[in-house]
Amino acid sequence: MNDDTIVAPATPPGVGGVGIVRISGPETLRIARAVLGSLPEPRTATYRSFRNRAGEKLDSGLALYFPAPASFTGEAVLELHGHGGPVVIALLVDAVVELGARMAEPGEFSRRAFLNGKLDLVQAEAIADLIGSGTAQAARAALRSLSGAFSKRVDALAEQLVRLRMHVEAAIDFPEEEIDFLADDALVERLEECATAFAVLQAEAKQGRVLRDGFQVVIVGKPNAGKSSLLNLLSGQEAAIVTEVAGTTRDVLREQIDINGLAVELVDTAGLRNDPDRIEAEGIRRAREALGSADAVLWIQDATDKTQEAPTERLPEGVPVTIVHNKIDLSGDAPGLVRGEVFLSAETGAGIDALRQCIRRLAGYEDRGEGAFTARRRHLEALQRAATHFASGRRALEETRAGELLAEELRLSQQALGEIVGAVTADDLLGRIFSDFCIGK
């Protein structure tokens, strides 16, 4: 439990019909009596006047009291649902601070819920993911993580590792037994089951990260190849200026689109050429800078120019590049995907579905429906460390029958999984995670 009491608006800044002020901590009951006159019935919406320390009425609305530990944070919590004006909200917060509370830090309510055992770390992170969801599928996936779907998968895998450790350590502790525990079929079968479970969970977590973070696609190519026209077609609006003059795009343009549940950020860039003017040169510099953060690259070529070769621009290593032949309405090429290259017309829209499917394939995205959950980069990194330790231990057993090495690697693998749900977590990591939250969450 924390020794201090915190307060913050739980609704976003601005004017609205309702504004909520949330209070949590050991002084909540005393503050509630001072602001409301008496303590409301638990979990019952009660109409009250809200007053400051001097007894001046600041607002009126609904008060909700949640006694500890049956609350979001695990502490006594009071919510004041008043009118949604910024001045009214500020007056209420100031009155509560004057009564002994302090302003909450970003994510501090969720952090207290984690520290008090109301949520594990994945569930706490899912709150922020749900609020920031870019698509309906991402919101549903975040809700599944919040309900514990991802955590249960991690816990189940950790339990498999525990059973393996018990088996291996028993063999180490009783070497005089006639049965060779390290060579029996049961251990081999359990190792194979764990390897499969790691592979499946890593694949699903990668999908979860794409759902949460989206997929950035950078559109590059020579001037006048139709990059901006393609951006407009995919986004469904005239986001970029399109003319027949080469070099019209001088800056980086970004548009968010939804491709069947996959949130995609399209980045249109200046045409790449060797003799630009001063302003265009800055646009080209920014284009090359944008390539550094791309998840995938679309290289746009003019289909009417049959002399064009493969991209000569220096593109980032490890980032998939798809050649897109535009202007097939003029070249006579058939629309679609041919040997990994897309043929389309940004003018007529022919072939655009093939490009959408190509982007989904590049992202490795599959709509898993009700089975999806969100994941973060740190989850993938911890999963990879856990899988690496497991694979090292398995290899040590197979190559040298080193049961002690296997047991140690299994312990380290289990520890890495514990970092995901917060069973093993450093304070500085918690600070980084919850600093990205809203103030009132």
Secondary structure as the mmCIF struct_conf table of DSSP 4:
data_model
#
loop_
_struct_conf.conf_type_id
_struct_conf.id
_struct_conf.beg_label_comp_id
_struct_conf.beg_label_asym_id
_struct_conf.beg_label_seq_id
_struct_conf.end_label_comp_id
_struct_conf.end_label_asym_id
_struct_conf.end_label_seq_id
BEND BEND1 ASP A 3 ASP A 4
STRN STRN1 ILE A 6 PRO A 9
BEND BEND2 ALA A 10 THR A 11
BEND BEND3 PRO A 13 GLY A 14
STRN STRN2 GLY A 16 SER A 24
BEND BEND4 GLY A 25 GLY A 25
TURN_TY1_P TURN_TY1_P1 PRO A 26 GLU A 27
HELX_RH_AL_P HELX_RH_AL_P1 THR A 28 LEU A 36
BEND BEND5 GLY A 37 SER A 38
HELX_LH_PP_P HELX_LH_PP_P1 LEU A 39 GLU A 41
STRN STRN3 PRO A 42 PRO A 42
TURN_TY1_P TURN_TY1_P2 ARG A 43 ARG A 43
STRN STRN4 THR A 46 ARG A 51
TURN_TY1_P TURN_TY1_P3 ARG A 53 ALA A 54
STRN STRN5 LYS A 57 PHE A 66
TURN_TY1_P TURN_TY1_P4 ALA A 68 PRO A 69
BEND BEND6 ALA A 70 GLU A 75
STRN STRN6 VAL A 77 GLY A 84
HELX_RH_AL_P HELX_RH_AL_P2 PRO A 86 GLU A 98
TURN_TY1_P TURN_TY1_P5 LEU A 99 GLY A 100
STRN STRN7 ARG A 102 MET A 103
HELX_LH_PP_P HELX_LH_PP_P2 ALA A 104 GLU A 105
TURN_TY1_P TURN_TY1_P6 PRO A 106 GLY A 107
HELX_RH_AL_P HELX_RH_AL_P3 GLU A 108 LEU A 115
TURN_TY1_P TURN_TY1_P7 ASN A 116 GLY A 117
BEND BEND7 LYS A 118 LEU A 119
HELX_RH_AL_P HELX_RH_AL_P4 LEU A 121 ILE A 131
TURN_TY1_P TURN_TY1_P8 GLY A 132 GLY A 132
BEND BEND8 GLY A 134 THR A 135
HELX_RH_AL_P HELX_RH_AL_P5 ALA A 136 LEU A 146
TURN_TY1_P TURN_TY1_P9 SER A 147 GLY A 148
HELX_RH_AL_P HELX_RH_AL_P6 ALA A 149 ASP A 173
TURN_TY1_P TURN_TY1_P10 PRO A 175 GLU A 176
BEND BEND9 GLU A 177 ILE A 179
HELX_RH_3T_P HELX_RH_3T_P1 PHE A 181 ALA A 183
BEND BEND10 ASP A 184 ASP A 184
HELX_RH_AL_P HELX_RH_AL_P7 ASP A 185 ASP A 213
STRN STRN8 PHE A 215 GLY A 221
BEND BEND11 LYS A 222 LYS A 222
TURN_TY1_P TURN_TY1_P11 PRO A 223 ASN A 224
BEND BEND12 ALA A 225 GLY A 226
HELX_RH_AL_P HELX_RH_AL_P8 LYS A 227 SER A 235
TURN_TY1_P TURN_TY1_P12 GLY A 236 GLY A 236
BEND BEND13 GLN A 237 GLN A 237
BEND BEND14 ALA A 240 ALA A 240
BEND BEND15 GLU A 244 VAL A 245
TURN_TY1_P TURN_TY1_P13 ALA A 246 GLY A 247
BEND BEND16 ASP A 251 ASP A 251
STRN STRN9 LEU A 253 ILE A 259
TURN_TY1_P TURN_TY1_P14 ASN A 260 GLY A 261
STRN STRN10 LEU A 262 ASP A 268
HELX_LH_PP_P HELX_LH_PP_P3 ALA A 270 LEU A 272
BEND BEND17 ASN A 274 ASP A 275
HELX_RH_AL_P HELX_RH_AL_P9 ARG A 278 LEU A 291
TURN_TY1_P TURN_TY1_P15 GLY A 292 SER A 293
BEND BEND18 ASP A 295 ASP A 295
STRN STRN11 ALA A 296 ASP A 302
TURN_TY1_P TURN_TY1_P16 ALA A 303 THR A 304
TURN_TY1_P TURN_TY1_P17 LYS A 306 THR A 307
BEND BEND19 ALA A 310 ALA A 310
BEND BEND20 GLU A 313 GLU A 313
HELX_LH_PP_P HELX_LH_PP_P4 LEU A 315 PRO A 316
TURN_TY1_P TURN_TY1_P18 GLU A 317 GLY A 318
BEND BEND21 VAL A 319 VAL A 319
STRN STRN12 VAL A 321 ASN A 326
HELX_RH_AL_P HELX_RH_AL_P10 ILE A 328 SER A 331
HELX_LH_PP_P HELX_LH_PP_P5 ASP A 333 PRO A 335
STRN STRN13 GLY A 336 VAL A 338
TURN_TY1_P TURN_TY1_P19 ARG A 339 GLY A 340
STRN STRN14 GLU A 341 PHE A 343
TURN_TY1_P TURN_TY1_P20 ALA A 346 THR A 348
TURN_TY1_P TURN_TY1_P21 ALA A 350 GLY A 351
HELX_RH_AL_P HELX_RH_AL_P11 ILE A 352 ALA A 363
TURN_TY1_P TURN_TY1_P22 GLY A 364 GLY A 364
HELX_RH_3T_P HELX_RH_3T_P2 GLY A 369 GLY A 371
HELX_RH_AL_P HELX_RH_AL_P12 ARG A 377 THR A 400
HELX_RH_AL_P HELX_RH_AL_P13 GLY A 403 VAL A 421
TURN_TY1_P TURN_TY1_P23 GLY A 422 GLY A 422
BEND BEND22 ALA A 423 VAL A 424
HELX_RH_AL_P HELX_RH_AL_P14 ASP A 427 PHE A 434
TURN_TY1_P TURN_TY1_P24 SER A 435 ASP A 436
BEND BEND23 PHE A 437 PHE A 437
TURN_TY1_P TURN_TY1_P25 ILE A 439 GLY A 440
#
